[in-house]
Amino acid sequence: MGNEYIELNLKRILDTELNIKPYPFIEECMVNVGKVREGTIYDLYNGKSKRIHLDTLAKIIKTLNIIADRQGKNLNYNVEDLLNYKEK
């Protein structure tokens, strides 16, 4: 017990799958789904987040899907894409 953790995948998704940096992603969130705190995105991106509100998670996922669709990528992001349960 105590060796469990949640792996955060926002950096991998933004950098390798969607090729977008955090600040433009934050701007996309604001345009498409409303305010998401910059610090929240940067914490998730850098793997430092300790918690996230479900409504924020939903906004992030919706924005990822909007960007993927705009780029013509056949991707449909969900919670499992952003958060993975791991055991050491």
Contacts in CASP RR format, 6 or more apart in sequence:
PFRMAT RR
TARGET T0000
AUTHOR 0000-0000-0000
METHOD contacts of the structure
MODEL  1
MGNEYIELNLKRILDTELNIKPYPFIEECMVNVGKVREGTIYDLYNGKSK
RIHLDTLAKIIKTLNIIADRQGKNLNYNVEDLLNYKEK
3 87 0 8 1.000
3 88 0 8 1.000
4 85 0 8 1.000
4 86 0 8 1.000
4 87 0 8 1.000
4 88 0 8 1.000
5 86 0 8 1.000
5 87 0 8 1.000
5 88 0 8 1.000
6 83 0 8 1.000
6 84 0 8 1.000
6 85 0 8 1.000
6 86 0 8 1.000
7 83 0 8 1.000
7 84 0 8 1.000
7 85 0 8 1.000
7 86 0 8 1.000
8 44 0 8 1.000
8 47 0 8 1.000
8 49 0 8 1.000
8 82 0 8 1.000
8 83 0 8 1.000
9 81 0 8 1.000
9 82 0 8 1.000
9 83 0 8 1.000
9 84 0 8 1.000
10 41 0 8 1.000
10 44 0 8 1.000
10 45 0 8 1.000
10 47 0 8 1.000
10 60 0 8 1.000
10 82 0 8 1.000
11 45 0 8 1.000
11 46 0 8 1.000
11 47 0 8 1.000
13 64 0 8 1.000
13 77 0 8 1.000
13 81 0 8 1.000
13 82 0 8 1.000
14 20 0 8 1.000
14 21 0 8 1.000
14 22 0 8 1.000
14 25 0 8 1.000
14 45 0 8 1.000
17 68 0 8 1.000
17 73 0 8 1.000
17 75 0 8 1.000
18 64 0 8 1.000
18 67 0 8 1.000
18 68 0 8 1.000
18 71 0 8 1.000
18 73 0 8 1.000
20 28 0 8 1.000
20 67 0 8 1.000
22 41 0 8 1.000
22 42 0 8 1.000
22 45 0 8 1.000
23 38 0 8 1.000
25 41 0 8 1.000
25 63 0 8 1.000
25 67 0 8 1.000
26 36 0 8 1.000
26 38 0 8 1.000
26 41 0 8 1.000
28 63 0 8 1.000
28 66 0 8 1.000
28 67 0 8 1.000
29 35 0 8 1.000
29 36 0 8 1.000
29 41 0 8 1.000
29 59 0 8 1.000
29 60 0 8 1.000
29 63 0 8 1.000
30 36 0 8 1.000
32 62 0 8 1.000
32 63 0 8 1.000
32 66 0 8 1.000
33 59 0 8 1.000
33 62 0 8 1.000
33 63 0 8 1.000
34 59 0 8 1.000
36 56 0 8 1.000
36 59 0 8 1.000
36 60 0 8 1.000
36 63 0 8 1.000
37 56 0 8 1.000
40 49 0 8 1.000
40 52 0 8 1.000
40 56 0 8 1.000
41 60 0 8 1.000
43 49 0 8 1.000
44 52 0 8 1.000
44 60 0 8 1.000
44 82 0 8 1.000
57 79 0 8 1.000
57 82 0 8 1.000
60 82 0 8 1.000
61 77 0 8 1.000
61 78 0 8 1.000
61 79 0 8 1.000
61 81 0 8 1.000
61 82 0 8 1.000
64 75 0 8 1.000
64 77 0 8 1.000
64 81 0 8 1.000
65 75 0 8 1.000
65 76 0 8 1.000
65 77 0 8 1.000
68 75 0 8 1.000
68 76 0 8 1.000
68 77 0 8 1.000
END
